[in-house]
Amino acid sequence: MTSTSTLAPTTDLTASLARTRAAVAVTVLFAVNGMILGGYGGTLPSIRDRVGIDATHIAIMLFCGSLAGIASMQIGGRLADSIGARKVSLAALPLLIAAAVTFSLATSFPIAVLGAVFIGLGNGAMDVAMNALGVQVEAARRKPIMSSFHAFWSLGSFVGAGSVLITATLFGLTGGSIVAPVMITLASIAAVVLVIAVRITPQAATVQHKVDGVRTKIPRIAWLLAIMALAFGLSEGTATDWSALHVTEVANVDSTTGSLGLVAVTGFMVIIRLLGDRLVARFGRRAVVRFGGACAAVGYLTVTLVSGLPFLLAGWALVGFGVGMIAPQVYASAGHIGGGRVLAVVVTFGYAAFLAGPAVVGFLVNHLGLHHAMIIPAVLCAGIVALAATMPRTDTDLAPSEH
């Protein structure tokens, strides 16, 4: 496999400034992607009220968006390798803007489904491409930065979801009436970001998966990384969708207090991602993933054994602290090993598990009870600790190669 890049490492001052600019550009891409998706998630109940649909229609809408996202990841990953991750990232962002505009206009179920499909198409390709671009920036800088990119995705998602509350407070809007102003605002911000991103996003490497004219196979380690993505995707999705309900039911508190479970998860996830690059630089990706898997496993085990509010919140904080370490490092390893093609495989497994995992856990809740169903993600996180042994020790072992 061969590649060419305009982000090659160098000590030249001009190149150093270019690498800083490139890092800012990728950070902006992660943040705006998270903002649109956070706004989408935050307005889903209001979209339901505006369009007049029930839970079954929401499930269909989400399913259509998920299918579009998975297909877009496969196409986007391969295009990122063949024409460059910059072009794919910038081409996918208008689809997310179109999704926000579509939702702002949606007054019927088919239009809402179209918006979900736009979300899936835009996010699928952009997710893979911006991670691939981030990997190239990291390689050029010769020091870890992927955790910071993912931290700003989380912050963008927080802003997007929080815009619903801000709009409601400022303008006194409720229900379906809040969808249009929120989505138009987010679309406008994203459009401005797109203009800026076009100017500052660097040209990216192209990666050709051929040796002597013969297309190479996806390396075996990619499938091990995909299994890890499956495990942390389900664990993170479970924490996102079930933590608040778990705290509410087990601690026997009101739903507002119970929401502190999700606050603990997301808050500690952002904190560790902001610190994660320093940990990787000092200890290496393998050690960070192992420690993250162990923290998340202990956190999930804790929430299955305790019932007091402080202990439950401590357990969910450990879960967020742990899972926040894993995804950036697994995705970085995938990108370094095989570019967008391998990233597409690994991200798809994580994405699918993140979406389907909470439903699987919901099935287990019916059989084991909410308190004890959390043992399943605990086991999966412990499995990540073992699978981390397959990861390269250092970034010098992560140069693109085929085996």
N, C-alpha and C positions, 0 to 999 in steps of 0.2 A: 504494500500500500504506500503510495507516495502522496505528498502534500506540498503546497506552496502557500506562503503566508506573508502578509504585509506587517505582521505583528511579531516578527522575529526578535529575540532578545538582543539588546545592544546596550552599551554604556553611554552612548551619545546623548547629550542633554536634550536635543530636539526630540529624539526618540523617547526619552523619559517622559517628556511632556505629552507626547502622543499617547503613550501607554496610560498616563493618568487620565487623559481625555477619553480614551477608550473605556477605562474602568467606569468613569462617570456615565458614559453613554449606556453601558450594559446595566448599570444600577438603575438608570431611568427606565429602561425597558422592563426590568423586573418589577419596578414599583408601579408602573402604569398598568401592566398586566394584572397584578394583584388588585389594583384599585377597581378595574372594571369587574373582575370576578367577585370581589367583595361587595360591590354595589348590586350585582346580580343576585347573590345569595341573600343580601339584606332586604331586597325588595320582593323576593319570591312570595311572601305572604300577601303583600299588597297587590302584586300581579294577579294572584289567585282571586282576590276580592274584585279587582277591576274587570277581569275577564269573566268572572262568574263560573269558576271551575272547581272541581273537588280534588281530593287527594289522588284519585286514580288518574285524572288528567295531568296533574303535576308529575306523577311518576312517568307517564308517557312522554311528557315534555323533556324531563331529565334524561330519560332513556335515549330519545332521539339525539339530544345534545351529546350524550356520552358516545354513541356510535359515531357521530360526526367527528368527535374529538379523537377517537382511536384511529379512524381512517386518516385523519389529517396528520397525526403524529408520524405515521408510516411514510406518507408522502413528503411531509416537511423534513424529516430526518434525511431522507435520500437527496432531496433538493438542496439541503444545507451543505451536504458534501459536494454535490456536483456544481452548484452555482455560487455557493458561499452563504454562510449563516446570516450575514448582514441583510442580504436581499430578502431572504425568507422571513426574518423577523419584521422587517419594515413592511413587507407585503401582507403579513398576517394581522398587523395592528389595525388597519382599516376595517377588517372583518369584525373585530371587537367593537369598533366605533359604530359600525353598521348594526351590530346586535343591540347596542344601547339605544340607538335611534329607533330601531324596530320595536323594542319593548316600550319606548315612550309613546308610540303610536298604537300599540296593540289594544284592540277592544274585542278581539275574538280569539278563540283557541288556536286556529290555524296560524294566525299571525304570531302568537306567542311561541308556537312550535318553531316557526321560522327563525325567530329571535334566538331560541335555544340552539338551533342548528348553526347559526352564525357564530354563537359563542363557542360551540364545539370546534368548528372549522378554524376559527381564529386562534383559540387558545391551544389547540393541539399542535399546530405548526409552530406557533410562536414559542411555546413551552420548550420544545426540542431545540429550536434554532437559537433561542437566547441562551440556553444552557451550553450549546455547542460554541457559541461566540464567547461566552464567559470562560470556558475551558481554554480557548485560544488566548484570551487576555491574560489568564492566570499563567499560562506557559510563557508568554512574553515577559511578564513581570518577574518570573522565577520565584514567586512566593504565593501562598494560598490566598484566595479572595472569594471563593465560591460561597462560603458561609455568609459573607456580607451581602452578596447578591440575593440570597434567599431570605436574609433578614429584612431587606427592603421590600421583597415581595410580601412578606407578612405584614410589614407596616403599611404598604399600599392597600392590602386587603382590609386592614383595620380601618383605614381612612374611608375606603369605599363603603364598607358596612356602616361605619359611623355617620356617613353623610345622610343616611335615612333619618337617624335621630336628630341630627342638626337641622335638617330641612323641616322636620315636624315641629321642632321647638321654635324655630325662627318664624315660620309662616303659619303655624297652627293647622297643618294638614294632617289628615289621617286616612287610613285605608287606601283604596285605589288611586285617590287623587294625588298621592305622593310620588307615584311612579314616574310620570312625565318630567317634573322638575328635577328629580334626582338623576334620571338617566340622561337628560339633555345636558345637565351640568357636567356629568362625568364624561360624556361624549365630547363636549367642548374642550375640557381639560386634555383629554387624550388626543384630540386633533392638534392642539398647540404643541403637545409633547412630540407628536409625530413630525411636525415641521422641524423642531429642534433636533430630534433623533436623526433625521435625514442628513442634517448638517454635521453632526458630531460622531455618528457611529462609524467605526473604522471598517475598511475593507477586510474581508475575512479569508481564511485559507480555503482552498478547495481540496478535497480529499478523494483520491481515486483508488478504489478498492480492487486494484488489478496488479498482477505480477506477470511480466512477459505477455501482456495482453489477455491473461486469463483472470476472470473475476474470482477473488478470494472468498472463502467462507467466513461467516461470522465466528469470531474466536469463541472457544468453549467457555472461557471465563465470563463472557457476556450473559450466559444463561444462569450462572451462579449469582451474578449481580442482579439479574432479573428476579430470581427467587428471593433475594434480600429485599428488593423493591416491593415484592408482593407482601412480604412480612411487615415492613415498616409502613406500607400504604394502608394495610388493614388496621395496624395499630394506631396510626395517626388519624385515620378516618373515624375509628371508634372513639378516640379521645375527643375529637371535634364534635361528633354528633351525640355522644352518650354521657359525657362527663357531667354536664349540668343536670340531666335527668337522674343520673346515678346519685349525685350528692343530695338532690332534693328528696329522693325516695329513701335512701339508706340513712341519712342524717335526720330524716323526718322534719325538714325545714320547708319554708315557702319557696316558690319557684324563683323569686328574685334573689334570695340568698343562695339557692342552688346554682344560679348562674355563675357564682364564684368559682365553681369547678372549671368551667371553660375559661374564665379569666386566668386562673392559675396555669392551665395548659398553654394558652396562647402567650401569656406574659413571659413565662420561663422559656418558651420556644424562641421568642425574639431575643431574649437576653443571651442565650447560649449561641445563637447564630451570629450575634454581634461579636462575641468572643471567640467563636469557633476557629477563625483563621489563625489566630495566635496559637491555639492549642494544636492545630495541624502542623504549623511550622515547627513547633517544639517536639511533638510526640509522634507525628505521622498520621496519615488517614486511618490506617488499620487500627491503631490504638484508640483513636477518637471514636471510631464506629463501635469498637468493642465496648468501650466505656459507656457510650450512648445506649447501646443495646442492654447493658447491665442495669443502667439507671432506669430505663423504661420498664424492664422486667421487674425490678424491685418495686417501682411505683405501682405497676398493675397488681403485683402480689399484695402490696399494702392495701389497696382499695378493696381487695376481696376479703381482707381479714379484719378490718377496723370498721367502726360505725360512727365515731365521734367526728364532728365537723372539722376541727383543726387537723386531725390525722388524715381525714379524707382529702382535704385540700393539700396537705403535704405530699400525699401519694400522687395526686394528679399533677402537682408541680414537678415531681420527679419524672412523671411520664412525659410532660412537655419538655423538660430539660433534656431527657434522653432522646426522644424521637427527633428533636430539633437538630441534633448533631448528625443524624444518619443520612438523610436524603442528599444534602449538598455534597457529601463525600462520595457516596455511591454514584451519583450522577457525574461528578467530576472524574472519577475513575473510569466510568464508561466512556466519557468523551475523550479522555486522553488515550484510551486503548483503541477506540475504533471510530471516533468522530460521530457525526449525526446518525449514521446507520445503527451503531450500537446504542447510542442514546435513545433512539426511537424505540428499540426493543425494551430497554430497561425502564424508561419513563412510562411506556404503555402498561407494563405490568404494575408499576406503582400507582398509576392513574386509575386503572381498572379496580385494583384492590381498595383504593381510597373510596371509590364510589360504591362498590359492592360490599365491602367489609362491614359497614354498619348494618346492612340488611342481614348479613349472615349472623352477626352478633345478636340482632333482634330475634332471629329464629332461635338462637341458643338461650336467650333470655326467657323465652316461653317454656323452655324445658329445664333450665338450671336456676332461673331466677336472675334478676338484674345484678344482685350483689356478687354472685359466683361466676357469672358468665365472663367476667373480666380475666379469668384465669387463662382463657384462650389466647388473647394478645400477649399475656405474660409469657406463655410458652413460646410464642413466635419471636418475641424480643430476645428471649434466651437463645433461640436458634440463630438469630443474627450474630450473637457473640461468637458462636462456633463458625458460622459461614465467613465471618470477617477474616479468618485465617487464609482465605483464598485471595484476598486483596493484595496488590503489590505493596511492599513496605514503604517505598518512597516514590516521589514524583519522577525520579530518574528511571524508575522501572515502568513508567506510564507512557512512554513514547509510543505513538501509534504503531502497531505491529499486528501481524496476523500469524496465528500458530495453528 
